[in-house]
Amino acid sequence: MATPLADTLRRSFDELLLGAPQFDATGNLPNMVVYPVFPTYLAPDPPDVVSLTQALRRGVKLSDTGIVTQVHVDNPLPTAVLVGESDILVGPTQLRSVQFSCLVPPGRRASLPVNCVEAGQPTVYQAEFTDATACPWYLRSYKLEQLGRHGDNHQHRIWDRIKTYLQHTGTVSSTQDVCAIFDRFGDDVNKLSQVFPLHPGQVGCVSAVAQDLFVEIFGDPEMLEERYDDVLSSALVEAVAHPTRKVTPTSQVDGVLDELVEASRSSKVVHNRSLRDSGRTQVFRKGAITGSGLVSAGHLVHLSAHKRCWGTGRPFSDQLPHLEAERAQRTSDHAPL
C-alpha cells in the first residue's frame, strides 16, 4: 500500500533547512524575496534522474501526436527523465505545457498529459519538440488549482487565462503564446536573476512574490542545478510583470512547509496510464494552498505549490532591517523549517 503523500512530505521536510533570504537591498525589486532550501545531509547515492532539458540534448524524443492533450515521449537513455509540472515544450508546432510531473523510466515510450498554451498555433503531427522552458507561475498556480479541484485541466479555461494574462501585462502575441511574457520582460528577468544565485547543495526555494508564495523542491541538488534557471524565471517574471512595493514577510514563509503537509492530507492521485509504474503524482488543495507532489519508491522527486497570502504584504522598505538581520543569522546557522 502506498504511503500517504502527507507522510512522505513530513519525512522529507524534516530533513530540510530554510536558508538566508535573498533580496535586492537597493530596492530595485521590492516585491520579491527568495528563501533557498537545503537538505540537512546529502544522500550518498542520489537517484539516477535527469531533467527533460538535459534529456532532449542527449537523445530523448518528444513528438506531437496531433492531439492537443497528448505528446509522445521516447526515452532511449539508461536513466529516468523528470518531466516537470508545467514544463513548456517548444518546437515547430503549438506550445504545450505538461499537466503534472512525470518520471519516464529508461528505455520507455509513453504519452505525456499536456495542455496547449498557444491557442493561435495549429498542431503539426509528428513535429518534434526540441526544448523545454519555464512556465510563469501565474498559469502554473491556476493549473494546480484546477487539478486540485477537478483532477484535470479544462483547455478552454487555460486559453482564456492566458489571454487575460497577456492583456494585463501588456504583452502582445499573435498566437496567444504564454511564453511571450518572457520576450517582453526577458531582459529584466535575466538582469535581476543575479540577485538570486544558486547555492551549493540547494534543493529548492520558497519565492515570496508580492502576496504569493511559490514553492519548488526537488529530491536532490543536481536536479535543481539543472533546472534552476527555469525555477527562478517562473517566479521572477511575475515580480517584474506585476510591480509593487509590498512583499509577504518572513513570518508567513517560516511555516509554509508545515502548512503544505496539512493541506496534502486530502490529496488525489492524477493518473498517467502509460507511466503508472514509475511514480505517483498527487495533487492537493486546501484553503489558500494548492500543490502537487511526485513520489517514487517512497521518496519525494518533485514538489510544486502555491499559497495565496493576500492581505499580509508589507512595504519592502519597512522589512529591510529585519531581512538583513535574518540574512546575517541564517547565513551563519541555517534556521530549521
Solvent accessible surface area in square Angstrom, and as a share of the most:
residue,aa,sasa,rsa
1,M,241,1.08
2,A,53,0.41
3,T,63,0.36
4,P,76,0.48
5,L,2,0.01
6,A,3,0.02
7,D,64,0.33
8,T,1,0.00
9,L,0,0.00
10,R,81,0.30
11,R,107,0.39
12,S,24,0.16
13,F,3,0.01
14,D,95,0.49
15,E,70,0.31
16,L,16,0.08
17,L,38,0.19
18,L,3,0.01
19,G,0,0.00
20,A,16,0.12
21,P,0,0.00
22,Q,16,0.07
23,F,9,0.04
24,D,14,0.07
25,A,47,0.36
26,T,106,0.62
27,G,16,0.15
28,N,115,0.59
29,L,8,0.04
30,P,12,0.08
31,N,2,0.01
32,M,0,0.00
33,V,1,0.00
34,V,0,0.00
35,Y,1,0.00
36,P,2,0.01
37,V,0,0.00
38,F,23,0.10
39,P,28,0.18
40,T,72,0.42
41,Y,132,0.50
42,L,109,0.54
43,A,58,0.45
44,P,123,0.78
45,D,122,0.63
46,P,63,0.40
47,P,79,0.49
48,D,95,0.49
49,V,27,0.15
50,V,12,0.07
51,S,1,0.00
52,L,1,0.00
53,T,28,0.17
54,Q,55,0.24
55,A,0,0.00
56,L,25,0.13
57,R,172,0.63
58,R,118,0.43
59,G,28,0.27
60,V,3,0.02
61,K,103,0.44
62,L,0,0.00
63,S,25,0.16
64,D,2,0.01
65,T,35,0.21
66,G,35,0.33
67,I,91,0.46
68,V,46,0.27
69,T,57,0.33
70,Q,75,0.33
71,V,0,0.00
72,H,65,0.29
73,V,0,0.00
74,D,33,0.17
75,N,0,0.00
76,P,84,0.53
77,L,17,0.09
78,P,110,0.69
79,T,12,0.07
80,A,13,0.10
81,V,0,0.00
82,L,0,0.00
83,V,0,0.00
84,G,0,0.00
85,E,4,0.02
86,S,2,0.01
87,D,12,0.06
88,I,0,0.00
89,L,0,0.00
90,V,49,0.28
91,G,21,0.20
92,P,92,0.58
93,T,4,0.02
94,Q,9,0.04
95,L,14,0.07
96,R,0,0.00
97,S,0,0.00
98,V,0,0.00
99,Q,15,0.07
100,F,10,0.04
101,S,2,0.02
102,C,6,0.04
103,L,16,0.08
104,V,0,0.00
105,P,24,0.15
106,P,67,0.42
107,G,60,0.58
108,R,66,0.24
109,R,167,0.61
110,A,5,0.04
111,S,40,0.26
112,L,1,0.01
113,P,24,0.15
114,V,0,0.00
115,N,1,0.00
116,C,0,0.00
117,V,0,0.00
118,E,17,0.08
119,A,46,0.36
120,G,47,0.45
121,Q,56,0.25
122,P,91,0.57
123,T,44,0.25
124,V,66,0.38
125,Y,146,0.55
126,Q,118,0.52
127,A,13,0.10
128,E,81,0.36
129,F,4,0.02
130,T,95,0.55
131,D,63,0.32
132,A,7,0.06
133,T,42,0.25
134,A,8,0.06
135,C,4,0.02
136,P,0,0.00
137,W,3,0.01
138,Y,54,0.20
139,L,1,0.00
140,R,10,0.04
141,S,15,0.10
142,Y,24,0.09
143,K,2,0.01
144,L,1,0.00
145,E,40,0.18
146,Q,11,0.05
147,L,1,0.00
148,G,11,0.10
149,R,116,0.42
150,H,92,0.41
151,G,29,0.28
152,D,70,0.36
153,N,11,0.05
154,H,70,0.31
155,Q,30,0.13
156,H,108,0.48
157,R,93,0.34
158,I,0,0.00
159,W,85,0.30
160,D,86,0.45
161,R,84,0.31
162,I,2,0.01
163,K,104,0.44
164,T,50,0.29
165,Y,1,0.01
166,L,4,0.02
167,Q,116,0.52
168,H,138,0.61
169,T,8,0.05
170,G,45,0.44
171,T,11,0.06
172,V,140,0.80
173,S,20,0.13
174,S,116,0.75
175,T,32,0.19
176,Q,57,0.25
177,D,26,0.14
178,V,0,0.00
179,C,19,0.12
180,A,7,0.06
181,I,0,0.00
182,F,38,0.16
183,D,123,0.64
184,R,131,0.48
185,F,25,0.10
186,G,15,0.14
187,D,124,0.64
188,D,68,0.35
189,V,5,0.03
190,N,104,0.54
191,K,146,0.62
192,L,27,0.14
193,S,34,0.22
194,Q,147,0.65
195,V,40,0.23
196,F,1,0.00
197,P,67,0.42
198,L,57,0.29
199,H,65,0.29
200,P,129,0.81
201,G,24,0.23
202,Q,2,0.01
203,V,4,0.03
204,G,0,0.00
205,C,2,0.01
206,V,1,0.00
207,S,4,0.02
208,A,0,0.00
209,V,7,0.04
210,A,22,0.17
211,Q,53,0.24
212,D,30,0.15
213,L,0,0.00
214,F,14,0.06
215,V,1,0.00
216,E,4,0.02
217,I,3,0.02
218,F,4,0.02
219,G,43,0.41
220,D,14,0.07
221,P,30,0.19
222,E,108,0.49
223,M,7,0.03
224,L,0,0.00
225,E,115,0.52
226,E,65,0.29
227,R,22,0.08
228,Y,12,0.04
229,D,111,0.57
230,D,43,0.22
231,V,7,0.04
232,L,7,0.03
233,S,25,0.16
234,S,1,0.01
235,A,1,0.01
236,L,0,0.00
237,V,0,0.00
238,E,10,0.05
239,A,1,0.01
240,V,22,0.13
241,A,12,0.09
242,H,72,0.32
243,P,111,0.70
244,T,49,0.29
245,R,159,0.58
246,K,93,0.39
247,V,0,0.00
248,T,1,0.01
249,P,14,0.09
250,T,4,0.02
251,S,88,0.57
252,Q,52,0.23
253,V,0,0.00
254,D,61,0.32
255,G,29,0.28
256,V,1,0.00
257,L,3,0.01
258,D,67,0.35
259,E,64,0.29
260,L,1,0.00
261,V,1,0.00
262,E,87,0.39
263,A,2,0.01
264,S,1,0.01
265,R,135,0.49
266,S,85,0.55
267,S,38,0.24
268,K,82,0.35
269,V,47,0.27
270,V,11,0.06
271,H,113,0.50
272,N,19,0.10
273,R,211,0.77
274,S,44,0.29
275,L,7,0.04
276,R,150,0.55
277,D,111,0.58
278,S,15,0.09
279,G,24,0.23
280,R,86,0.31
281,T,6,0.03
282,Q,10,0.05
283,V,1,0.00
284,F,2,0.01
285,R,91,0.33
286,K,119,0.50
287,G,63,0.61
288,A,33,0.26
289,I,11,0.05
290,T,4,0.03
291,G,0,0.00
292,S,3,0.02
293,G,0,0.00
294,L,3,0.01
295,V,19,0.11
296,S,27,0.18
297,A,98,0.76
298,G,31,0.30
299,H,128,0.57
300,L,14,0.07
301,V,21,0.12
302,H,2,0.01
303,L,0,0.00
304,S,0,0.00
305,A,0,0.00
306,H,17,0.07
307,K,21,0.09
308,R,71,0.26
309,C,4,0.03
310,W,176,0.62
311,G,77,0.74
312,T,40,0.23
313,G,13,0.12
314,R,111,0.41
315,P,50,0.32
316,F,7,0.03
317,S,82,0.53
318,D,88,0.45
319,Q,6,0.03
320,L,41,0.20
321,P,90,0.56
322,H,99,0.44
323,L,2,0.01
324,E,74,0.33
325,A,59,0.46
326,E,24,0.11
327,R,89,0.32
328,A,69,0.54
329,Q,103,0.46
330,R,12,0.04
331,T,94,0.54
332,S,95,0.61
333,D,86,0.45
334,H,72,0.32
335,A,24,0.19
336,P,105,0.66
337,L,56,0.28
